[in-house]
Structures are given as structure tokens and as C-alpha cells.
């Protein structure tokens, strides 16, 4: 019989698993993670009553009209927010990308100021994406009042920082040889971006942008709970009034919306492949 060779990394993997469990346990305790609480008889009664209140869903014509309007508003918030985020992210990503720095291919005047500018832009992008969109939504609701504008602006800021970071990383990982050749022949940064980097990175950039649009739809619903409009605001009103039927209808529509967004993004990815 032929003995199976022993995995030389088995001990290392087992040690890594034990270390992960040791680190995870205090975090679970700190977060008060207790799944057994769900099986408590009192809690099961409360959950059961809550679920029964959701049936049957409200399908009255008047309420469905409100749901359709809120759904369109949610799509508008996500799409407008992503369009604004792209306008924020594109110049920031271009400024952050070291591949588009002319001084990289050789010594020249102004190299240190350009490095300082890139560092400042990176700090700005960190600030934009470091604050959750829900916090920005609260700020804009206070400034602009209830409505879709607060949600779109909140998405524009946070997602602008996220897009800028990932765009810059995608451009940095692209082949630089064409860019270097363009710089050495006297081309500017915009020409190097359009003809040197984008042909290699366009597919990945579009794919990530579509994915972020999916995330924006989900985020716009969550921001509705703080008054930023859309399905989330309608859901918040239904929950406050303890109207389970309306809440169930909104949840079903939201699930359908996520499925449609996922199907559309998959279709777009196939078109760009």
C-alpha cells in the first residue's frame, strides 16, 4: 500500500485556525453574541407574533401606488448618487494614480510637490470613504430636510471615496509600458490615461462600478430610515404604525428590486466581457 504524503502545511493551518478562534472568542463575547437567546420560549413567542403580523401582505391599490413611487425614488437616489460619486471619484483617482505621474519616469522639477499632492488626495479619499453614508444622510436631512436629495448626496460623498480608491488601485495594477512610451513621446496625463491605461482597465472599472450601483440600491433603502426618501422611509412609517401587512409588501418589493438589479448587473458584465 502506498502511504498518502502528509501535508507539510497541516500544522501551520491548524495553528492558524486555533489562533483565529482564540482571537474571535473575546470579540463574540464583547458583541454579546448569544444564538441560544433566540430559542428562549419568551423570545420565540415574540418573534412568532411579529411574523404573524406580516401576513397577509397589503396589496391594496392605494398602497401599491405609494410603493411604486417609493421604488422609483429609491432607484433615482441610487443612480443619481452613483453619477455624482463618479464625478467625484474620477479626478481624485487620476490624481492618486502614480502611473500617471510624469516625474516617475525620470528626475524633473516639481516631483516633491506632486508627491505631496497625491498624499493629500489620498487623505481626502480616506476621509470621504471613512464616514458611512448613513452619517452623511443624517447630516443632509438636517440641512436639506426629508427627501431624496439627502440620500443622493450622502451616496455621492461616501461612494465617491470608495470608487476613487478602487479606481486608483485598478489603474495602478495595469500595464505601464504603454503609459511610459506615451510620456517619453511627450504626451500629457489625460492622453496617457485614455490610450495607455483605460484600454487595459476598462472592463474591471465598469464591473466594479456596476457592483457599487447594486450596493447603492441597498444603501438607499437603509438611508430611508433616517428620512432620505424611498422604500426605506415608507418602511419606517409602516413599522412605526405597526402595520405588518404594509411592511411585508415593502420587503417583497425590495427583494424583487435587488433581484432585478443583480440580473441587470450580470447582463451588463456579459456585455463588457
Secondary structure as a PSIPRED ss2 file (coil, helix, strand):
# PSIPRED VFORMAT (PSIPRED V4.0)

   1 X C   1.000  0.000  0.000
   2 X C   1.000  0.000  0.000
   3 X C   1.000  0.000  0.000
   4 X C   1.000  0.000  0.000
   5 X C   1.000  0.000  0.000
   6 X C   1.000  0.000  0.000
   7 X C   1.000  0.000  0.000
   8 X C   1.000  0.000  0.000
   9 X C   1.000  0.000  0.000
  10 X H   0.000  1.000  0.000
  11 X H   0.000  1.000  0.000
  12 X H   0.000  1.000  0.000
  13 X H   0.000  1.000  0.000
  14 X H   0.000  1.000  0.000
  15 X H   0.000  1.000  0.000
  16 X H   0.000  1.000  0.000
  17 X H   0.000  1.000  0.000
  18 X H   0.000  1.000  0.000
  19 X H   0.000  1.000  0.000
  20 X H   0.000  1.000  0.000
  21 X H   0.000  1.000  0.000
  22 X H   0.000  1.000  0.000
  23 X H   0.000  1.000  0.000
  24 X H   0.000  1.000  0.000
  25 X H   0.000  1.000  0.000
  26 X H   0.000  1.000  0.000
  27 X H   0.000  1.000  0.000
  28 X H   0.000  1.000  0.000
  29 X H   0.000  1.000  0.000
  30 X H   0.000  1.000  0.000
  31 X C   1.000  0.000  0.000
  32 X C   1.000  0.000  0.000
  33 X C   1.000  0.000  0.000
  34 X C   1.000  0.000  0.000
  35 X H   0.000  1.000  0.000
  36 X H   0.000  1.000  0.000
  37 X H   0.000  1.000  0.000
  38 X H   0.000  1.000  0.000
  39 X H   0.000  1.000  0.000
  40 X C   1.000  0.000  0.000
  41 X H   0.000  1.000  0.000
  42 X H   0.000  1.000  0.000
  43 X H   0.000  1.000  0.000
  44 X H   0.000  1.000  0.000
  45 X H   0.000  1.000  0.000
  46 X H   0.000  1.000  0.000
  47 X H   0.000  1.000  0.000
  48 X H   0.000  1.000  0.000
  49 X H   0.000  1.000  0.000
  50 X H   0.000  1.000  0.000
  51 X H   0.000  1.000  0.000
  52 X H   0.000  1.000  0.000
  53 X C   1.000  0.000  0.000
  54 X C   1.000  0.000  0.000
  55 X C   1.000  0.000  0.000
  56 X C   1.000  0.000  0.000
  57 X C   1.000  0.000  0.000
  58 X C   1.000  0.000  0.000
  59 X C   1.000  0.000  0.000
  60 X C   1.000  0.000  0.000
  61 X H   0.000  1.000  0.000
  62 X H   0.000  1.000  0.000
  63 X H   0.000  1.000  0.000
  64 X H   0.000  1.000  0.000
  65 X H   0.000  1.000  0.000
  66 X H   0.000  1.000  0.000
  67 X H   0.000  1.000  0.000
  68 X H   0.000  1.000  0.000
  69 X H   0.000  1.000  0.000
  70 X H   0.000  1.000  0.000
  71 X H   0.000  1.000  0.000
  72 X H   0.000  1.000  0.000
  73 X H   0.000  1.000  0.000
  74 X H   0.000  1.000  0.000
  75 X H   0.000  1.000  0.000
  76 X H   0.000  1.000  0.000
  77 X H   0.000  1.000  0.000
  78 X H   0.000  1.000  0.000
  79 X H   0.000  1.000  0.000
  80 X H   0.000  1.000  0.000
  81 X H   0.000  1.000  0.000
  82 X H   0.000  1.000  0.000
  83 X H   0.000  1.000  0.000
  84 X H   0.000  1.000  0.000
  85 X H   0.000  1.000  0.000
  86 X H   0.000  1.000  0.000
  87 X H   0.000  1.000  0.000
  88 X H   0.000  1.000  0.000
  89 X H   0.000  1.000  0.000
  90 X H   0.000  1.000  0.000
  91 X H   0.000  1.000  0.000
  92 X H   0.000  1.000  0.000
  93 X H   0.000  1.000  0.000
  94 X H   0.000  1.000  0.000
  95 X H   0.000  1.000  0.000
  96 X H   0.000  1.000  0.000
  97 X C   1.000  0.000  0.000
  98 X H   0.000  1.000  0.000
  99 X H   0.000  1.000  0.000
 100 X H   0.000  1.000  0.000
 101 X C   1.000  0.000  0.000
 102 X H   0.000  1.000  0.000
 103 X H   0.000  1.000  0.000
 104 X H   0.000  1.000  0.000
 105 X H   0.000  1.000  0.000
 106 X C   1.000  0.000  0.000
 107 X C   1.000  0.000  0.000
 108 X C   1.000  0.000  0.000
 109 X C   1.000  0.000  0.000
 110 X C   1.000  0.000  0.000
 111 X H   0.000  1.000  0.000
 112 X H   0.000  1.000  0.000
 113 X H   0.000  1.000  0.000
 114 X H   0.000  1.000  0.000
 115 X H   0.000  1.000  0.000
 116 X H   0.000  1.000  0.000
 117 X H   0.000  1.000  0.000
 118 X H   0.000  1.000  0.000
 119 X H   0.000  1.000  0.000
 120 X H   0.000  1.000  0.000
 121 X H   0.000  1.000  0.000
 122 X H   0.000  1.000  0.000
 123 X H   0.000  1.000  0.000
 124 X H   0.000  1.000  0.000
 125 X H   0.000  1.000  0.000
 126 X H   0.000  1.000  0.000
 127 X H   0.000  1.000  0.000
 128 X H   0.000  1.000  0.000
 129 X H   0.000  1.000  0.000
 130 X H   0.000  1.000  0.000
 131 X C   1.000  0.000  0.000
 132 X C   1.000  0.000  0.000
 133 X H   0.000  1.000  0.000
 134 X H   0.000  1.000  0.000
 135 X H   0.000  1.000  0.000
 136 X H   0.000  1.000  0.000
 137 X H   0.000  1.000  0.000
 138 X H   0.000  1.000  0.000
 139 X H   0.000  1.000  0.000
 140 X H   0.000  1.000  0.000
 141 X H   0.000  1.000  0.000
 142 X H   0.000  1.000  0.000
 143 X H   0.000  1.000  0.000
 144 X H   0.000  1.000  0.000
 145 X C   1.000  0.000  0.000
 146 X C   1.000  0.000  0.000
 147 X C   1.000  0.000  0.000
 148 X H   0.000  1.000  0.000
 149 X H   0.000  1.000  0.000
 150 X H   0.000  1.000  0.000
 151 X H   0.000  1.000  0.000
 152 X H   0.000  1.000  0.000
 153 X H   0.000  1.000  0.000
 154 X H   0.000  1.000  0.000
 155 X H   0.000  1.000  0.000
 156 X H   0.000  1.000  0.000
 157 X H   0.000  1.000  0.000
 158 X H   0.000  1.000  0.000
 159 X H   0.000  1.000  0.000
 160 X H   0.000  1.000  0.000
 161 X H   0.000  1.000  0.000
 162 X H   0.000  1.000  0.000
 163 X H   0.000  1.000  0.000
 164 X H   0.000  1.000  0.000
 165 X H   0.000  1.000  0.000
 166 X H   0.000  1.000  0.000
 167 X H   0.000  1.000  0.000
 168 X H   0.000  1.000  0.000
 169 X H   0.000  1.000  0.000
 170 X H   0.000  1.000  0.000
 171 X H   0.000  1.000  0.000
 172 X H   0.000  1.000  0.000
 173 X C   1.000  0.000  0.000
 174 X C   1.000  0.000  0.000
 175 X C   1.000  0.000  0.000
 176 X C   1.000  0.000  0.000
 177 X H   0.000  1.000  0.000
 178 X H   0.000  1.000  0.000
 179 X H   0.000  1.000  0.000
 180 X H   0.000  1.000  0.000
 181 X H   0.000  1.000  0.000
 182 X H   0.000  1.000  0.000
 183 X H   0.000  1.000  0.000
 184 X H   0.000  1.000  0.000
 185 X C   1.000  0.000  0.000
 186 X C   1.000  0.000  0.000
 187 X C   1.000  0.000  0.000
 188 X C   1.000  0.000  0.000
 189 X H   0.000  1.000  0.000
 190 X H   0.000  1.000  0.000
 191 X H   0.000  1.000  0.000
 192 X H   0.000  1.000  0.000
 193 X H   0.000  1.000  0.000
 194 X H   0.000  1.000  0.000
 195 X H   0.000  1.000  0.000
 196 X H   0.000  1.000  0.000
 197 X H   0.000  1.000  0.000
 198 X H   0.000  1.000  0.000
 199 X H   0.000  1.000  0.000
 200 X H   0.000  1.000  0.000
 201 X H   0.000  1.000  0.000
 202 X H   0.000  1.000  0.000
 203 X H   0.000  1.000  0.000
 204 X H   0.000  1.000  0.000
 205 X H   0.000  1.000  0.000
 206 X H   0.000  1.000  0.000
 207 X H   0.000  1.000  0.000
 208 X H   0.000  1.000  0.000
 209 X H   0.000  1.000  0.000
 210 X H   0.000  1.000  0.000
 211 X H   0.000  1.000  0.000
 212 X H   0.000  1.000  0.000
 213 X H   0.000  1.000  0.000
 214 X H   0.000  1.000  0.000
 215 X H   0.000  1.000  0.000
 216 X H   0.000  1.000  0.000
 217 X H   0.000  1.000  0.000
 218 X H   0.000  1.000  0.000
 219 X H   0.000  1.000  0.000
 220 X H   0.000  1.000  0.000
 221 X H   0.000  1.000  0.000
 222 X H   0.000  1.000  0.000
 223 X H   0.000  1.000  0.000
 224 X H   0.000  1.000  0.000
 225 X H   0.000  1.000  0.000
 226 X H   0.000  1.000  0.000
 227 X C   1.000  0.000  0.000
 228 X C   1.000  0.000  0.000
 229 X C   1.000  0.000  0.000
 230 X H   0.000  1.000  0.000
 231 X H   0.000  1.000  0.000
 232 X H   0.000  1.000  0.000
 233 X H   0.000  1.000  0.000
 234 X H   0.000  1.000  0.000
 235 X H   0.000  1.000  0.000
 236 X H   0.000  1.000  0.000
 237 X H   0.000  1.000  0.000
 238 X H   0.000  1.000  0.000
 239 X H   0.000  1.000  0.000
 240 X H   0.000  1.000  0.000
 241 X C   1.000  0.000  0.000
 242 X C   1.000  0.000  0.000
 243 X C   1.000  0.000  0.000
 244 X H   0.000  1.000  0.000
 245 X H   0.000  1.000  0.000
 246 X H   0.000  1.000  0.000
 247 X H   0.000  1.000  0.000
 248 X H   0.000  1.000  0.000
 249 X H   0.000  1.000  0.000
 250 X H   0.000  1.000  0.000
 251 X H   0.000  1.000  0.000
 252 X H   0.000  1.000  0.000
 253 X H   0.000  1.000  0.000
 254 X H   0.000  1.000  0.000
 255 X H   0.000  1.000  0.000
 256 X H   0.000  1.000  0.000
 257 X H   0.000  1.000  0.000
 258 X H   0.000  1.000  0.000
 259 X H   0.000  1.000  0.000
 260 X H   0.000  1.000  0.000
 261 X H   0.000  1.000  0.000
 262 X H   0.000  1.000  0.000
 263 X H   0.000  1.000  0.000
 264 X H   0.000  1.000  0.000
 265 X H   0.000  1.000  0.000
 266 X H   0.000  1.000  0.000
 267 X H   0.000  1.000  0.000
 268 X H   0.000  1.000  0.000
 269 X H   0.000  1.000  0.000
 270 X H   0.000  1.000  0.000
 271 X H   0.000  1.000  0.000
 272 X H   0.000  1.000  0.000
 273 X C   1.000  0.000  0.000
